[in-house]
Amino acid sequence: MLYPNKLGGKMGKNKKPTMMQVKNVVNNMLMEIEYLKQAVSNLDFIVNYYIKYNDDSDKFKTYVEELSKKAKKEQDKNKEAK
């Protein structure tokens, strides 16, 4: 996503970006992170309400716990292999 030509100006082979260019890139990254944070929050909100709507809270909780146990076993197995 971040390429030297996206810094807001022309850059030669050996020129460093200016402080303003770096500041702009960092600000753009922060805005994108904030957007992603909001999108994840919205998805979490929607999934929670969908689960409540279907009255599957207990079933879903059991399913997530089973997945967590499987992931933990797999992680332990990978640690032992190393």
Phi, psi and omega in degrees: 000321182260113179241152181306325181284353178270003183281359175098023178181174179280140178231134175279186183294321187246012182272139176274151176291150178285165179299323180294320179295317178297318179299317179297318180295316180297317178298319177297319178297317179297321178295319179294320178297318179297320177297315179296321178300317179293321179296317178295319178298318178296318178297318178300316179300313182294315181297317179300315179291327177295317179297316178296321181299322181272002182053039181251022185302311182293317179298317180294319180299316178299316180299316180294321178297320178296317178297320180297317179297317179297317180295320179297315178299317179297319179295316178296320179297318179293325179294320180293326181292332181278000000 
